[in-house]
Amino acid sequence: MLINYIKKYLSNDDLNQLQSVITETERETSGEIRLCFRLKRNIRERKMSTRDIAIADFFELEMDKTRDGTGVLVYIFFKERLFEIVADKNIYEKIEKSKFDFMVQTMILNFKNKNYIAGIAHCIREIGDVMKKEFPRKPDDLNELPDDIVIK
């Protein structure tokens, strides 16, 4: 069941498509990708940065518990049009944060044109392309984290 605000941006079919993009992308890398959607920061969080909120949820979702330290969380605050990509420490050792920042800029452009699903899907695929070079899928790779989309 969709939380009401998300219906303005994405349908159930869109969410299913994005989940499929995550699953397909993870087939080529040992990385684990998750999406988290929120409408906006709540009153208690207004003074917090979106980065700090995304990092807190990264740990709450146990993205840091992957075998090879290869979790990546794409975090979107829809109403505020703010985006964060948080990656585990092993990823930042091999992939510069600036690459993820560029992906965020591409999402921003897509969102300005109301191309929500295209922007998110493109971002996921770009993360996969970058990660499969540095973190290719291993023969004994398991899907360590759910591919579902977290909606808060």
Order of alpha helices (4+ residues) and beta strands (2+ residues): alpha-beta-alpha-beta-beta-alpha-alpha-alpha-beta
